[in-house]
């Protein structure tokens, strides 16, 4: 009887280990900032929680995975620099990402630097890829794109509650041939 119980416990432990490993394997690798600048004396656990939300959001932009946006953004997320025609809340970034990925399917995002102060995280991002899809009715010809964006996030309860952002749209539009250089 002792051997049977030991065998069952060993099998249960093996099953749990395999399931845990599979669950971890399914989690995406988050983008790592090249530089993180935090307030001197800031609580490292708080900095880590705040940058986790920002890393999830950057990885969402790179991958287009809506689950990452859901994890990164608060349920009542507010875009404080909402472009015309984009819905407010989480629906806005989801729609924008889908449209952008249809234009630049191989989109890459780098976090050049993050600055953490109080409840704010500033992310300096660089986007790159190739315009092989369509954007505003224009078909890409494989043009390289490479432009920056800066986001200011207010973090609450480990999620981005508000975002003020500025993208270098002029450079992007010039690179894809919609605006003359």
KOLPAVEX-757768 format. One record per residue: z, y, x of N, C-alpha, C in turn; residue in three letters; chain; residue number from 1. Coordinates in pm, 1 decimal. Each point is the difference from the previous one (the first is absolute). Example, Ala and Ser with C-alpha at 12.3 -4.5 7.8 and 13.67 -1.06 7.14 Angstrom:
BEGIN
PT  780.0  -569.0  1319.0  0.0  119.0  -89.0  0.0  120.0  90.0  ALA  A  1
PT  -72.0  105.0  -35.0  6.0  119.0  82.0  73.0  109.0  -77.0  SER  A  2
This chain:
BEGIN
PT  0.0  -118.4  82.2  0.0  118.4  -82.2  0.0  126.2  87.6  UNK  A  1
PT  81.1  -3.3  107.6  6.0  113.5  90.4  -138.1  28.4  60.1  UNK  A  2
PT  -72.6  -104.6  39.5  -135.0  17.3  56.2  -95.4  59.7  -102.8  UNK  A  3
PT  11.2  -41.1  -125.8  -85.4  52.3  -105.7  24.5  149.1  -18.3  UNK  A  4
PT  127.6  38.9  -5.9  34.4  142.1  -16.8  -46.9  79.2  121.7  UNK  A  5
PT  22.7  -52.5  118.7  -46.2  68.6  121.9  -151.4  14.6  -1.1  UNK  A  6
PT  -70.4  -103.3  -41.6  -146.7  4.7  -7.2  -47.9  102.3  -101.0  UNK  A  7
PT  65.0  5.7  -116.5  -35.9  98.8  -102.2  26.4  142.1  48.1  UNK  A  8
PT  114.4  21.1  66.3  31.0  132.7  54.4  -101.1  41.3  106.2  UNK  A  9
PT  -37.5  -93.7  85.0  -100.2  29.4  103.6  -133.2  35.1  -63.6  UNK  A  10
PT  -40.2  -73.2  -102.6  -126.5  28.3  -69.2  4.8  136.2  -68.2  UNK  A  11
PT  114.7  32.5  -63.0  14.5  129.1  -66.0  -6.7  113.4  102.0  UNK  A  12
PT  64.2  -19.3  115.2  -3.3  101.8  105.5  -142.1  19.7  51.2  UNK  A  13
PT  -72.4  -109.0  20.7  -138.1  8.8  46.5  -86.5  72.8  -101.8  UNK  A  14
PT  17.1  -32.8  -129.9  -77.2  65.4  -105.4  29.7  149.4  -3.3  UNK  A  15
PT  127.5  37.5  9.3  38.2  140.6  0.2  -59.8  72.0  119.5  UNK  A  16
PT  3.8  -63.0  117.0  -56.7  60.1  120.5  -149.8  20.8  -15.4  UNK  A  17
PT  -70.4  -98.8  -51.9  -144.9  11.5  -19.0  -32.0  110.0  -100.8  UNK  A  18
PT  74.2  3.5  -112.3  -24.3  104.0  -100.3  28.7  138.0  56.2  UNK  A  19
PT  107.6  15.5  75.8  33.3  128.8  60.1  -107.9  42.1  98.9  UNK  A  20
PT  -47.8  -92.5  80.0  -105.4  31.3  96.2  -127.2  40.9  -70.2  UNK  A  21
PT  -35.0  -68.2  -108.1  -120.7  35.2  -75.5  14.7  136.6  -64.6  UNK  A  22
PT  118.2  31.2  -51.3  21.0  130.8  -60.9  -16.0  109.8  104.3  UNK  A  23
PT  54.6  -20.9  119.4  -14.4  99.7  105.9  -144.4  13.4  44.8  UNK  A  24
PT  -72.5  -110.5  3.6  -138.9  4.3  43.6  -86.0  79.4  -98.0  UNK  A  25
PT  39.5  2.7  -128.2  -77.7  70.2  -101.0  21.6  151.0  6.2  UNK  A  26
PT  109.6  45.7  61.6  26.6  141.8  10.7  -97.1  62.6  99.4  UNK  A  27
PT  -58.3  116.6  -36.0  -93.3  62.7  93.4  72.5  59.4  119.8  UNK  A  28
PT  -69.2  8.5  110.5  52.3  67.9  117.4  -15.6  149.5  -23.0  UNK  A  29
PT  109.3  72.3  8.6  -3.8  143.5  -24.2  -44.7  74.3  125.2  UNK  A  30
PT  -67.0  110.4  -21.9  -43.8  85.2  110.5  123.4  56.4  69.9  UNK  A  31
PT  -1.2  -3.0  131.3  109.3  52.5  80.6  -37.5  138.5  51.7  UNK  A  32
PT  87.1  98.5  -21.3  -27.7  133.9  53.3  -4.6  -1.5  152.2  UNK  A  33
PT  -89.9  80.4  57.2  -4.2  13.3  145.0  124.0  72.3  50.5  UNK  A  34
PT  48.4  98.1  -78.5  117.1  79.8  38.0  83.0  26.2  -125.1  UNK  A  35
PT  131.9  -14.8  11.9  91.9  40.6  -105.7  95.7  101.6  59.3  UNK  A  36
PT  8.7  114.4  -63.8  90.9  105.9  41.4  101.1  16.9  -113.1  UNK  A  37
PT  127.7  -16.0  30.6  103.8  11.4  -101.9  104.4  101.4  43.4  UNK  A  38
PT  69.9  53.8  -99.8  110.4  90.5  29.1  94.4  -64.1  100.6  UNK  A  39
PT  46.1  74.8  99.5  101.9  -55.0  89.6  124.0  -36.9  -82.3  UNK  A  40
PT  54.9  -115.2  26.2  118.5  -44.0  -73.2  -29.2  -57.5  -137.1  UNK  A  41
PT  -127.8  -13.7  -36.0  -33.9  -58.0  -130.2  42.2  -146.0  -4.2  UNK  A  42
PT  39.1  -44.1  -116.3  40.2  -138.4  -20.1  -122.6  -89.7  17.7  UNK  A  43
PT  0.1  -89.2  99.4  -117.6  -84.6  25.0  -41.6  -84.7  -120.6  UNK  A  44
PT  94.9  -49.3  -78.4  -34.1  -80.1  -118.4  -72.3  85.5  -103.3  UNK  A  45
PT  42.8  125.8  -15.0  -66.3  90.3  -94.9  -141.5  33.4  48.1  UNK  A  46
PT  -13.8  27.1  128.3  -132.6  28.7  56.2  -92.3  -119.6  -21.8  UNK  A  47
PT  51.6  -119.5  24.0  -80.6  -120.7  -19.1  -42.3  -16.5  -145.8  UNK  A  48
PT  89.7  24.3  -94.5  -32.5  -12.1  -142.6  -104.3  103.2  -41.3  UNK  A  49
PT  12.3  122.0  52.0  -95.1  104.8  -35.4  -137.8  -27.9  60.6  UNK  A  50
PT  -1.2  -43.1  125.0  -129.4  -27.1  62.5  -63.9  -125.9  -58.5  UNK  A  51
PT  80.6  -92.4  -51.6  -55.8  -120.0  -64.2  -85.5  38.8  -119.9  UNK  A  52
PT  48.5  90.5  -82.8  -78.3  45.0  -115.4  -131.1  63.6  46.4  UNK  A  53
PT  7.0  84.2  102.2  -120.2  66.5  51.2  -97.2  -100.0  64.1  UNK  A  54
PT  52.7  -99.9  70.1  -85.5  -102.9  61.2  -68.1  -84.4  -107.6  UNK  A  55
PT  73.6  -32.8  -105.3  -61.3  -74.4  -110.5  -113.2  80.4  -61.8  UNK  A  56
PT  21.9  129.7  -15.7  -101.7  85.6  -62.1  -124.2  10.8  89.0  UNK  A  57
PT  18.5  17.3  129.1  -114.5  5.3  92.4  -75.1  -132.5  -1.4  UNK  A  58
PT  73.3  -110.0  -2.4  -63.5  -131.9  -2.3  -74.3  -20.7  -131.1  UNK  A  59
PT  52.3  54.9  -109.6  -72.1  -2.3  -128.3  -134.4  70.0  14.7  UNK  A  60
PT  -1.2  117.0  63.5  -126.7  72.6  15.2  -98.2  -80.3  84.3  UNK  A  61
PT  48.9  -67.0  101.4  -90.5  -79.8  83.0  -50.8  -122.8  -75.4  UNK  A  62
PT  86.7  -69.4  -68.2  -35.8  -128.3  -60.9  -53.0  11.9  -142.5  UNK  A  63
PT  42.8  103.2  -71.1  -33.9  10.3  -141.6  86.0  -89.6  -87.6  UNK  A  64
PT  102.2  -64.2  57.2  85.8  -93.1  -73.7  94.0  77.7  -92.7  UNK  A  65
PT  -21.1  -7.3  -133.5  83.0  76.9  -92.9  147.5  -38.5  3.9  UNK  A  66
PT  32.9  -122.5  38.9  140.9  -41.2  8.4  75.3  86.3  100.5  UNK  A  67
PT  -66.7  40.7  107.5  64.9  85.5  99.8  27.9  138.9  -57.6  UNK  A  68
PT  -90.8  52.6  -80.8  24.4  129.8  -64.5  118.7  -11.6  -94.7  UNK  A  69
PT  6.3  -109.9  -74.5  111.7  -20.9  -92.2  133.0  -7.5  75.0  UNK  A  70
PT  0.3  -61.0  119.4  121.7  -9.6  80.0  37.2  133.6  63.6  UNK  A  71
PT  -100.5  78.2  37.3  24.4  124.8  72.9  36.8  116.8  -90.7  UNK  A  72
PT  -56.3  4.2  -120.2  13.0  116.9  -86.2  105.3  -21.5  -109.0  UNK  A  73
PT  74.4  104.5  -28.5  97.5  -3.4  -109.2  -74.2  -10.2  -133.1  UNK  A  74
PT  65.9  -56.6  -98.6  -61.2  -15.7  -133.0  -42.0  135.0  -58.0  UNK  A  75
PT  75.1  107.0  32.4  -32.7  133.9  -49.9  -65.2  86.8  109.0  UNK  A  76
PT  -74.0  -63.2  90.9  -67.5  67.6  111.3  -79.5  121.0  -49.1  UNK  A  77
PT  11.7  110.2  75.7  -74.5  122.7  -30.5  -84.4  40.0  120.4  UNK  A  78
PT  -129.4  20.2  -24.2  -91.7  51.7  100.2  0.9  151.2  -14.1  UNK  A  79
PT  55.0  69.1  98.6  14.3  145.7  -6.3  -123.4  73.8  50.2  UNK  A  80
PT  -103.7  -73.5  39.1  -127.3  59.6  41.5  -112.9  -73.3  -73.4  UNK  A  81
PT  19.3  -21.2  -127.9  -89.6  -82.1  -81.1  -140.1  60.4  -8.3  UNK  A  82
PT  -100.9  -72.5  49.4  -137.6  48.6  -12.2  -45.5  -1.9  -146.9  UNK  A  83
PT  -92.1  88.1  -35.1  -50.4  0.8  -137.9  -57.8  -136.8  -37.4  UNK  A  84
PT  31.1  -44.9  -119.5  -54.0  -125.1  -50.9  79.7  -124.4  36.8  UNK  A  85
PT  94.0  11.1  93.5  80.0  -116.3  39.1  123.5  -7.2  -90.1  UNK  A  86
PT  29.9  -118.5  -53.8  119.4  -11.7  -85.2  128.2  14.9  80.9  UNK  A  87
PT  101.3  54.2  -65.7  131.5  15.3  62.0  68.7  -136.2  6.6  UNK  A  88
PT  98.1  -12.5  87.1  75.8  -123.0  11.8  -69.3  -102.1  88.6  UNK  A  89
PT  47.9  -122.0  -5.7  -52.3  -107.1  84.5  -147.1  -26.5  -27.9  UNK  A  90
PT  -43.8  23.5  -122.3  -140.9  -22.7  -35.7  -94.7  83.8  86.0  UNK  A  91
PT  44.1  118.0  44.5  -85.5  87.3  80.3  -38.1  -61.4  133.8  UNK  A  92
PT  98.0  -37.5  83.1  -35.0  -63.6  127.0  -76.2  -131.5  -17.3  UNK  A  93
PT  32.2  -76.1  -104.8  -72.8  -125.4  -22.1  -148.4  27.4  -24.6  UNK  A  94
PT  -29.8  98.5  -83.4  -140.0  35.1  -29.2  -69.0  57.0  123.7  UNK  A  95
PT  70.3  87.0  73.2  -59.5  60.9  119.4  -29.9  -104.8  106.7  UNK  A  96
PT  91.4  -92.7  19.5  -20.1  -105.6  99.5  -119.2  -87.5  -37.0  UNK  A  97
PT  -9.6  -35.9  -125.8  -112.4  -83.6  -45.0  -132.6  71.0  26.0  UNK  A  98
PT  -7.4  127.6  -33.4  -122.8  76.6  22.1  -31.6  12.9  148.6  UNK  A  99
PT  103.7  25.6  80.0  -24.0  17.8  142.9  -41.0  -129.7  66.3  UNK  A  100
PT  61.5  -109.7  -40.9  -37.2  -130.5  56.8  -140.0  -42.5  -42.3  UNK  A  101
PT  -48.0  48.5  -113.4  -138.2  -31.4  -37.3  -97.9  77.2  87.9  UNK  A  102
PT  43.6  112.3  55.5  -84.6  77.7  91.1  12.5  -48.2  143.7  UNK  A  103
PT  123.4  -32.2  41.8  29.2  -39.7  138.5  78.2  -132.4  -5.1  UNK  A  104
PT  -70.3  -111.6  -19.8  69.3  -128.2  -16.4  81.1  -44.2  121.7  UNK  A  105
PT  -37.1  44.0  119.1  73.0  -40.8  121.1  101.9  105.7  43.4  UNK  A  106
PT  52.0  74.1  -95.5  92.9  108.8  27.2  117.9  -46.1  85.0  UNK  A  107
PT  29.2  75.6  104.0  115.9  -22.2  86.1  86.8  124.9  -5.3  UNK  A  108
PT  130.6  -20.2  6.1  94.4  111.2  -0.3  95.8  -16.9  116.2  UNK  A  109
PT  16.6  104.8  76.8  99.3  2.2  107.6  103.1  105.9  -34.2  UNK  A  110
PT  125.1  -29.4  28.8  104.9  101.4  -12.8  18.8  58.7  139.1  UNK  A  111
PT  -55.1  118.5  21.3  9.1  65.1  130.6  144.4  34.9  33.3  UNK  A  112
PT  70.9  53.5  -101.4  140.4  31.6  19.1  67.5  15.9  -135.1  UNK  A  113
PT  131.1  -22.8  -0.8  84.1  24.4  -116.7  115.6  87.2  44.2  UNK  A  114
PT  31.8  95.7  -82.8  114.1  86.2  24.5  95.0  -19.2  -117.4  UNK  A  115
PT  123.8  -37.8  29.8  98.6  -29.2  -103.4  111.2  102.9  9.1  UNK  A  116
PT  24.3  69.1  -111.2  106.0  99.8  -5.1  56.2  3.8  -141.5  UNK  A  117
PT  129.7  -25.6  -11.9  62.6  -1.5  -132.6  -66.6  -104.5  -87.9  UNK  A  118
PT  -45.0  43.3  -118.3  -67.1  -93.1  -92.1  -152.4  8.2  10.7  UNK  A  119
PT  -51.6  60.7  107.3  -145.1  17.9  17.7  -52.8  -86.2  114.9  UNK  A  120
PT  -121.7  -46.3  -20.2  -76.3  -65.7  106.0  -136.7  66.0  1.6  UNK  A  121
PT  -38.5  49.9  116.5  -133.7  56.2  18.5  -81.2  -103.9  76.0  UNK  A  122
PT  -113.0  -38.7  -56.7  -88.6  -97.6  64.3  -130.0  67.6  39.1  UNK  A  123
PT  -32.8  -10.0  127.8  -127.6  48.2  51.6  -87.0  -123.8  13.9  UNK  A  124
PT  -103.3  -9.9  -82.9  -82.6  -119.6  -9.9  -140.8  24.2  54.0  UNK  A  125
PT  -62.3  -104.5  50.5  -141.0  3.8  40.3  -69.4  -115.1  -71.4  UNK  A  126
PT  -107.8  34.8  -71.1  -81.0  -98.0  -71.4  -133.4  -15.4  71.1  UNK  A  127
PT  -47.9  -123.7  6.1  -131.2  -25.4  60.4  -64.8  -118.2  -70.5  UNK  A  128
PT  -127.7  -13.1  21.4  -76.5  -109.0  -59.8  -147.2  37.6  -4.2  UNK  A  129
PT  -72.3  -64.3  -90.3  -144.0  23.7  -12.2  -37.6  17.0  -145.8  UNK  A  130
PT  -79.7  102.9  -26.3  -45.7  29.7  -135.5  -117.7  -92.6  -32.4  UNK  A  131
PT  33.2  -115.4  -57.0  -103.3  -98.0  -36.1  -11.3  -19.0  -150.0  UNK  A  132
PT  93.5  58.5  -75.3  -1.1  -10.8  -145.3  -59.2  124.7  -61.8  UNK  A  133
PT  53.1  37.3  -116.2  -46.8  121.1  -66.3  115.8  96.2  -22.1  UNK  A  134
PT  -33.2  130.6  4.6  97.6  105.0  -23.9  -69.9  110.8  -76.5  UNK  A  135
PT  51.3  31.8  -118.9  -60.8  102.8  -85.6  -150.5  -21.4  -17.2  UNK  A  136
PT  -39.5  -123.8  -17.1  -140.1  -33.0  -23.5  -85.3  -7.3  125.3  UNK  A  137
PT  57.6  21.7  117.0  -73.5  -4.1  126.7  24.7  -136.0  64.9  UNK  A  138
PT  -107.0  -66.2  41.3  9.7  -129.2  67.2  15.6  20.9  150.4  UNK  A  139
PT  100.5  -64.2  56.5  24.0  10.5  143.5  -104.2  -73.6  80.3  UNK  A  140
PT  -17.6  43.2  122.9  -94.2  -61.8  93.8  73.2  -53.2  123.2  UNK  A  141
PT  128.7  -24.6  -14.4  77.9  -51.4  111.9  57.6  108.4  89.3  UNK  A  142
PT  -0.6  125.3  -47.1  52.2  109.6  81.5  148.3  -24.0  32.0  UNK  A  143
PT  36.6  29.5  125.5  140.0  -8.5  40.3  76.7  116.0  -62.5  UNK  A  144
PT  119.8  -29.2  -47.8  89.1  104.6  -49.8  128.3  -5.3  81.2  UNK  A  145
PT  55.6  117.9  24.7  121.9  11.3  78.2  59.4  137.0  -31.2  UNK  A  146
PT  109.3  1.3  -75.2  60.4  126.8  -40.2  150.7  -18.7  -14.1  UNK  A  147
PT  71.1  111.6  -10.3  146.4  -4.6  -7.9  48.8  41.1  -138.0  UNK  A  148
PT  125.1  -32.3  -24.7  70.9  44.5  -119.9  146.1  17.9  37.6  UNK  A  149
PT  66.0  88.5  -71.0  143.0  20.9  19.4  66.6  -7.8  -136.2  UNK  A  150
PT  102.0  -84.4  -9.3  76.2  -16.2  -123.3  145.1  37.6  25.9  UNK  A  151
PT  60.7  66.5  -97.3  143.0  28.3  1.8  59.1  -73.4  -119.1  UNK  A  152
PT  84.5  -97.9  28.0  61.2  -80.2  -104.6  145.9  39.9  -18.3  UNK  A  153
PT  43.5  3.3  -126.0  143.2  4.9  -28.5  38.4  -141.7  -39.3  UNK  A  154
PT  95.1  -55.9  72.2  41.7  -138.1  -21.1  128.7  -0.7  -83.0  UNK  A  155
PT  2.1  -82.4  -104.1  119.8  -18.4  -81.7  15.6  -148.2  -29.7  UNK  A  156
PT  116.6  -52.7  27.7  27.3  -142.8  -25.1  -101.6  -91.6  67.3  UNK  A  157
PT  -41.5  37.0  121.4  -88.9  -84.7  77.9  -146.2  4.4  -41.6  UNK  A  158
PT  -36.7  93.8  -87.4  -139.5  10.1  -45.4  -46.5  146.1  5.2  UNK  A  159
PT  -130.0  16.5  5.9  -57.3  134.8  2.0  4.4  54.5  -142.9  UNK  A  160
PT  77.5  106.9  -18.6  14.0  61.2  -131.4  -102.0  111.9  -20.2  UNK  A  161
PT  -30.8  71.7  109.2  -96.0  110.8  -6.5  -83.7  -0.1  127.2  UNK  A  162
PT  -123.4  49.3  -13.3  -90.1  8.1  114.7  -78.3  130.4  -5.8  UNK  A  163
PT  5.6  74.2  110.6  -86.1  115.7  22.0  -94.1  -43.5  111.3  UNK  A  164
PT  -130.1  7.2  -21.4  -94.2  -55.0  98.0  -120.4  91.5  18.0  UNK  A  165
PT  -58.3  -13.2  119.0  -119.8  75.7  34.4  -88.4  -89.9  84.9  UNK  A  166
PT  -120.9  -25.2  -47.9  -96.3  -81.9  73.0  -109.0  90.0  56.8  UNK  A  167
PT  -55.4  -38.8  111.6  -110.9  74.1  60.1  -129.5  -44.0  -69.0  UNK  A  168
PT  -12.1  39.8  -127.0  -116.4  -40.3  -79.5  -130.5  59.0  52.1  UNK  A  169
PT  4.3  119.9  57.9  -122.4  60.3  52.4  -60.3  -88.3  109.0  UNK  A  170
PT  82.1  -45.2  93.3  -50.7  -87.9  106.1  -58.8  -126.9  -60.1  UNK  A  171
PT  71.5  -61.7  -94.9  -49.6  -121.5  -64.6  -135.3  25.3  -66.6  UNK  A  172
PT  -11.1  106.3  -77.0  -125.3  28.9  -71.5  -114.4  31.8  96.5  UNK  A  173
PT  30.7  63.6  112.2  -102.5  24.9  102.2  -44.2  -131.2  63.9  UNK  A  174
PT  94.3  -86.6  29.3  -33.1  -126.3  65.8  -86.6  -90.0  -86.9  UNK  A  175
PT  18.4  6.1  -131.8  -80.9  -85.5  -87.1  -126.0  68.4  -49.5  UNK  A  176
PT  -22.4  125.4  43.6  -124.6  69.1  -27.9  -7.2  72.6  -132.0  UNK  A  177
PT  113.5  17.8  -67.6  -1.3  72.8  -127.9  5.6  151.1  23.9  UNK  A  178
PT  68.1  42.3  107.3  10.2  142.1  36.2  -60.0  15.1  138.2  UNK  A  179
PT  -85.9  102.5  17.1  -63.8  26.3  129.4  104.0  44.9  101.6  UNK  A  180
PT  -22.5  -40.7  124.0  91.0  41.0  109.6  -30.7  137.7  48.9  UNK  A  181
